[in-house]
Amino acid sequence: MAAHLRVFIAVVSVLTLLCVSYLILGSDFKIHQTKTISRAPLVKDAVLNAVKLQPQPPSRGNTDTSPMKEGQQLSQSLSTRGPCADSLCLEYLSKSERREFDKCTSKGVSLSKKRFKSATLSNGICHFVNGAGRRRVALASFPGSGNTWVRGLLEMTSGICTGSIYCDFSLRSNGFAGEGVRGSSVIAFKTHNSPGGGQISRVKHYEAAVYIIRSPWDTLVAEWNRKNTANSSVRNETKHSLSVGVEYFGSNQEWESYLHTWADRWQNSVIKWANFGKQRPLLVVYFEDLKANVTGEVERMLDFLQVSYSREQVEERLEQNFTLFKRRHHREFEHYTTEQRAYITQVIAKTERELENSNSTGVIEIERYWVHEK
């Protein structure tokens, strides 16, 4: 009997010890958990302060919209990771935009190593913005219409990165940090596709567009130059800035074949974007007007893109004269044969008729392009 009593007492003692231990450990866990939760806002604040989030562009009158000093260029090794957040405001990117940024940056690093034996990319002077509540805006054009030049002008004057549905190595490595990013954290994103087709269809709900149009006589030559200098391996002397000689034009059979295909594509681009303009906000920018009055046209774009600025700010920054990817003036020779000029003229006439038939003549005007100036 005494033996059973001792066993009983021992069991009760063990159970009591286990209960006490559980209560102690459970209380400690709750205390630790409470402390962790109460510290969370402090940790978040510390992170935000460390990152130094950049503000949205200031209101009119404040000319300091760039997160870096005027003219400052940021070059940083990106061999393992993207650039720091305090220069580009990467924390403003959505998850999908950050994936796009990292993917294009990684590609840029890889190609930079291959072509230039260097893993250093330039991030230019732009930064991303909080995309919440901002509309997605396409910066659209037919190839060879000056899209890259316009991107540079917008980044210089607003301080905000432009994006692109493409990932062009030459652009990413030379300062277009938003290359590959498509969304509302950029001021606008580049596309050469027409609404409803191609890669742009992957971007849902883009609410507005800036459409850059250029004379078909010039844009066809510019795109032909790009296509035939695409393998350039010299920094800053890229497919966006080089030209080819007279032997590539005129009676050249490849040029002849290219013209018939791409002139029709120019027409399709104009018609599709004119139709888009009847349904959603569309700002048409004529390349020729931009060349003649760059300040006025840039201000028109900034107004449409809902970016605050001052005229002094725009004029001061445009004095830097962004020309990195501006193609040299076409060489002085005739690019078209008599038959080719007649064909392009027919394409312009057909485009004008289609605009009239669809009641879109007030959206995009192409009458100015009847005259071919050498």
C-alpha positions in Angstrom: 0.0 0.0 0.0 2.8 2.4 0.9 4.5 1.6 -2.4 1.4 2.5 -4.4 1.1 5.7 -2.4 4.7 6.7 -3.3 4.1 6.0 -7.0 0.9 8.1 -6.9 2.7 11.0 -5.2 5.6 10.8 -7.8 3.1 10.9 -10.7 1.3 13.9 -9.3 4.6 15.7 -8.8 5.6 15.1 -12.4 2.3 16.3 -13.7 2.4 19.4 -11.5 5.9 20.2 -12.7 4.8 19.8 -16.4 1.8 22.1 -15.8 3.9 24.8 -14.2 6.5 24.6 -17.0 3.8 24.9 -19.6 2.4 28.0 -17.9 5.7 29.6 -17.6 6.8 28.9 -21.2 3.4 29.9 -22.5 3.5 33.2 -20.6 7.0 33.9 -21.9 5.9 33.2 -25.5 3.0 35.6 -25.2 5.2 38.2 -23.7 7.7 37.7 -26.5 5.0 37.8 -29.1 3.5 41.0 -27.7 6.9 42.6 -27.7 7.5 41.6 -31.3 4.1 43.1 -32.4 4.6 46.3 -30.5 8.1 46.7 -32.1 6.8 46.2 -35.7 5.9 49.8 -36.4 9.3 50.9 -35.0 11.1 48.5 -37.2 9.2 49.6 -40.2 9.9 53.3 -39.4 13.6 52.5 -39.0 13.7 50.7 -42.4 11.9 53.6 -44.1 14.3 56.1 -42.6 17.3 54.1 -43.6 16.1 53.8 -47.2 15.2 57.5 -47.4 12.2 57.3 -49.6 12.1 60.0 -52.3 9.1 62.3 -52.4 6.6 62.7 -55.3 7.5 65.5 -57.7 6.8 68.8 -56.0 4.2 71.3 -56.9 4.7 74.0 -59.5 7.4 76.5 -58.6 9.7 73.9 -57.0 12.2 73.0 -59.6 14.0 70.2 -57.7 12.1 67.1 -58.9 15.2 64.8 -59.3 16.3 62.7 -56.4 19.9 63.5 -57.4 21.7 66.7 -58.0 21.3 68.3 -61.4 23.4 66.5 -64.0 24.7 63.9 -61.6 25.2 60.5 -63.1 25.0 57.3 -61.1 27.0 54.3 -62.2 27.1 51.3 -60.0 28.2 47.7 -60.2 25.1 45.5 -60.6 26.7 42.2 -60.9 24.8 40.7 -58.0 21.8 42.9 -57.3 19.9 46.0 -58.6 20.9 49.5 -57.6 20.1 50.9 -54.1 16.6 52.1 -53.4 17.6 55.6 -52.3 18.6 56.6 -55.8 15.8 55.0 -57.9 13.0 54.6 -55.3 12.7 50.9 -56.1 10.4 50.5 -53.1 7.7 52.2 -55.2 7.7 49.4 -57.7 5.0 46.8 -57.5 6.0 43.2 -57.3 5.5 42.6 -61.0 7.4 45.8 -61.8 10.3 44.9 -59.6 10.5 41.5 -61.3 10.6 43.3 -64.7 13.2 45.7 -63.4 15.4 42.9 -62.0 15.1 40.8 -65.2 16.1 43.6 -67.5 18.9 44.8 -65.2 20.3 41.2 -65.1 20.1 41.0 -68.9 21.9 44.3 -69.2 24.7 43.2 -66.8 25.1 39.9 -68.7 25.4 41.6 -72.1 27.6 44.4 -70.7 30.1 41.8 -69.5 29.9 40.0 -72.9 30.3 43.1 -75.1 32.3 45.6 -73.0 33.9 43.3 -70.3 32.2 45.4 -67.7 29.3 44.8 -65.3 28.7 48.5 -64.8 25.4 50.0 -65.8 24.3 53.7 -65.7 21.0 54.5 -63.9 20.7 58.0 -65.3 19.1 60.7 -63.2 15.5 59.4 -62.9 13.5 57.7 -60.1 10.3 55.7 -59.9 7.1 57.1 -58.2 4.3 55.7 -56.2 1.9 54.2 -58.8 -1.1 54.1 -56.6 -3.9 56.0 -58.2 -1.8 56.9 -61.3 -3.0 55.8 -64.8 -0.9 53.7 -67.0 0.2 55.7 -70.0 1.6 54.2 -73.2 4.4 56.2 -75.0 3.6 54.9 -78.4 5.1 55.4 -81.8 5.9 53.6 -85.1 9.6 52.6 -85.0 12.0 55.4 -86.1 9.7 58.2 -84.8 11.9 59.5 -82.0 10.5 57.5 -79.1 13.8 57.2 -77.3 14.6 60.9 -77.8 11.2 61.7 -76.2 11.9 59.4 -73.3 15.2 61.2 -72.6 13.4 64.6 -72.7 10.7 63.5 -70.3 13.2 62.0 -67.8 15.4 65.1 -68.0 12.5 67.5 -67.3 10.4 65.5 -64.8 13.1 63.4 -63.0 10.7 60.4 -63.4 11.7 57.2 -65.2 10.1 56.1 -68.4 9.4 52.4 -68.9 9.2 50.1 -71.9 7.5 46.8 -72.9 10.9 45.9 -74.3 14.3 45.3 -72.6 16.8 47.0 -74.9 20.4 46.4 -73.7 21.8 49.6 -75.2 19.1 51.7 -73.5 19.3 49.9 -70.1 23.1 50.1 -70.0 23.2 53.8 -70.9 20.9 55.3 -68.3 17.3 54.2 -69.0 16.7 52.6 -65.6 13.0 51.9 -66.3 13.7 49.8 -69.4 11.5 46.7 -69.2 9.2 48.2 -66.6 5.5 48.6 -67.7 3.1 50.1 -65.2 2.1 53.2 -63.3 5.4 53.6 -61.4 6.9 55.2 -64.5 5.7 58.4 -66.2 4.9 56.4 -69.4 6.1 53.2 -71.0 7.3 52.7 -74.6 5.7 50.6 -77.2 5.8 50.3 -81.0 2.8 48.0 -81.1 -0.8 49.1 -82.0 -3.6 48.9 -79.5 -5.1 45.5 -79.0 -2.2 43.4 -80.4 1.3 42.2 -79.8 3.1 42.7 -76.5 1.1 45.7 -75.4 -1.9 43.4 -74.9 -0.1 41.9 -72.0 -0.4 45.2 -70.1 -4.0 45.4 -68.9 -5.9 48.6 -68.5 -3.6 51.2 -69.8 -5.8 54.2 -69.6 -4.1 56.8 -71.9 -1.4 57.2 -74.5 1.1 59.7 -76.0 1.4 58.9 -79.7 4.5 60.2 -81.5 4.0 60.4 -85.2 6.6 61.3 -87.8 6.6 61.7 -91.6 6.8 58.2 -93.2 9.5 59.5 -95.5 11.8 60.0 -92.5 10.6 57.3 -90.1 11.1 54.5 -92.7 14.7 55.7 -93.3 15.4 56.0 -89.6 14.1 52.4 -88.9 16.1 51.0 -91.8 19.2 52.6 -90.4 18.5 51.0 -87.0 17.9 47.6 -88.5 21.2 47.7 -90.3 23.3 49.0 -87.4 21.8 46.7 -84.8 25.1 44.9 -84.1 27.1 47.9 -83.1 29.3 47.1 -80.1 30.6 50.6 -79.2 29.1 52.3 -76.2 26.9 55.3 -77.1 27.3 54.5 -80.8 24.3 52.2 -81.1 21.6 51.2 -83.5 19.7 54.3 -82.1 22.2 56.8 -83.4 24.1 55.3 -86.5 23.2 55.6 -90.2 24.1 53.5 -93.3 25.3 54.5 -96.7 23.7 55.1 -100.1 24.2 51.5 -101.1 21.5 50.4 -98.6 18.8 52.5 -100.4 17.5 53.3 -103.8 17.3 50.2 -106.0 18.6 47.9 -103.2 16.3 44.9 -103.2 16.2 44.5 -99.5 15.3 48.2 -99.1 12.6 47.8 -101.7 11.0 44.8 -99.9 11.3 46.5 -96.6 9.5 49.6 -97.9 6.4 47.8 -99.1 6.0 46.0 -95.8 6.8 48.8 -93.4 4.9 51.5 -95.2 1.8 49.5 -94.7 2.6 49.0 -91.0 3.0 52.8 -90.6 -0.5 53.2 -92.0 -1.9 50.5 -89.7 -0.2 52.2 -86.7 -1.7 55.6 -87.5 -5.2 54.2 -88.0 -5.2 52.1 -84.8 -4.0 54.8 -82.6 -6.4 57.3 -84.1 -9.2 54.9 -83.3 -7.8 54.6 -79.7 -8.0 58.3 -79.4 -11.7 58.3 -80.0 -12.2 56.1 -76.9 -9.5 57.1 -74.4 -7.2 60.1 -73.7 -4.6 60.5 -76.5 -2.0 63.2 -77.0 -0.6 63.3 -80.5 2.9 64.7 -80.7 4.3 65.4 -84.2 8.0 64.8 -84.4 8.5 67.8 -86.6 6.7 70.1 -84.1 8.9 68.7 -81.3 12.1 69.6 -83.3 10.8 73.1 -84.0 9.5 73.9 -80.4 11.0 71.4 -78.0 10.1 73.4 -74.9 6.4 73.9 -75.8 5.9 70.3 -76.8 7.6 68.9 -73.7 5.4 71.1 -71.6 2.3 69.8 -73.5 3.4 66.2 -72.7 4.0 67.0 -69.0 0.6 68.5 -68.7 -1.0 65.5 -70.3 1.0 63.2 -68.0 -0.1 65.2 -65.0 3.4 66.1 -63.9 4.0 69.3 -62.0 6.7 71.6 -63.4 7.8 75.2 -63.9 8.8 76.7 -67.2 12.2 77.7 -65.7 12.7 74.0 -64.7 11.9 72.8 -68.2 14.1 75.4 -70.0 17.0 74.8 -67.7 17.0 71.1 -68.1 16.5 71.2 -71.8 19.6 73.3 -72.1 21.5 70.0 -71.5 20.2 69.0 -75.0 19.6 65.2 -74.7 21.3 63.8 -77.7 22.7 60.5 -76.5 20.4 58.4 -78.7 19.4 61.0 -81.2 20.3 59.8 -84.7 22.7 61.8 -86.8 21.2 63.8 -89.6 20.5 61.6 -92.6 23.3 61.6 -95.1 22.7 63.9 -98.1 21.5 61.6 -100.8 18.2 60.5 -102.3 16.9 57.5 -100.5 13.9 56.7 -102.7 13.5 55.9 -106.4 10.7 57.5 -108.4 8.6 54.3 -108.1 9.2 54.1 -104.4 8.1 57.8 -103.9 4.9 57.0 -105.8 4.2 54.1 -103.6 4.7 56.0 -100.3 2.5 58.8 -101.7 -0.3 56.2 -102.3 0.1 54.9 -98.7 -0.3 58.4 -97.4 -3.4 58.9 -99.5 -4.9 55.6 -98.4 -4.3 56.4 -94.8 -6.0 59.8 -95.1 -9.0 58.2 -96.7 -9.3 55.7 -93.9 -9.0 58.4 -91.3 -11.9 60.3 -93.0 -14.0 57.1 -93.3 -13.6 56.4 -89.6 -14.2 60.1 -88.6 -10.7 60.2 -87.2 -9.2 63.1 -89.2 -9.4 65.4 -86.2 -7.5 62.9 -84.1 -4.4 62.6 -86.3 -3.6 65.0 -89.2 -1.3 63.6 -91.9 -1.9 66.2 -94.6 1.5 67.7 -93.8 3.2 64.6 -95.0 2.2 64.8 -98.6 5.3 66.8 -99.4 8.6 64.8 -99.5 11.6 66.9 -98.5 14.9 65.4 -99.3 
